Amino acid sequence: MRIQIITLFPEMVQVLARFGVIGRALENNLVEMCVLNPSDFSTDLHGRVDDRPYGGGPGMVMKFEPLQKAIRQAIKGEKNSHVVCLSAQGKLFGQEDVTRLVNCPNLVLVAGRYEGIDERLIEAETDEELSVGDFVVSGGELPAMLLIDALVRHLPGVLGHEESAKQDSFVDGLLDCPHYTRPGRVAGRTVPEVLLKGNHQAIERWRRKQSLGRTYLRRPDLFARLSLTDEQLAMLDEYLQELGVSRKQGKGES
Ligand code: 9D3
């Protein structure tokens, strides 16, 4: 898989790409990353990549031409390209997008800066717009890296067997269970007894119960999309009973 990022701040993405899962995937040639700077494609005398908005108002808008040239360069000679614009106005990025985009051999990510990008560039040269959440960040670079991190986890050979992406939260629509490590007692708090006893079936059940209970209490939106077995419903009631809450009046179904 080849991922190309179009950004006015190439160093920003190059620094993040050195670490963790992305860094390892690049070292092992499981993914290829290229950065293109629209400034290098500007043709006007002053090398401008932005200009004042038609209609007035604050801030600057990224110009059509440098971005078009950068995108054209990124897709030149590649037959299965997909161009994504990171934008607060995009569709909300989710795990479904990860499994869809990971199959794209040449993914081009356009990261905007300033007030935004000339709308005609988005219409004419990109396939879709994606947002990473309902909050404002200063540009598309961090959203692009977030998307890349989520994608790279799903490339074959990137994660070891024991940390397979299949086990990730959200893949099965549930939040993860809590985790504990030594010492056995810290800040007056102990570790749930079941985890100390070595009964692996009991541990597995406890973890699934915690996942269900946390999803119910913290993410009613995710919970609503699950179709639970009777066994899971029984585990959830057990979880809530242990907390002293009941399901019918529970936070999750308000
Ligand atoms: C405060 C600026 N806003 C004017 C009312 C509009 C605005 C312009 C530029 C908001 C954000 C940005 C830059 N953001 C992104 O490029 C971006 C983003 C985001 O802000 N939130 C969630 N996902 C994304 S993906 C790209």
Boltz pocket constraint, residues with backbone or C-beta under 6 A from the ligand:
constraints:
  - pocket:
      binder: B
      contacts: [[A, 86], [A, 87], [A, 88], [A, 112], [A, 113], [A, 114], [A, 115], [A, 116], [A, 130], [A, 131], [A, 132], [A, 133], [A, 134], [A, 135], [A, 136], [A, 137], [A, 138], [A, 139], [A, 140], [A, 143]]
      max_distance: 6.0
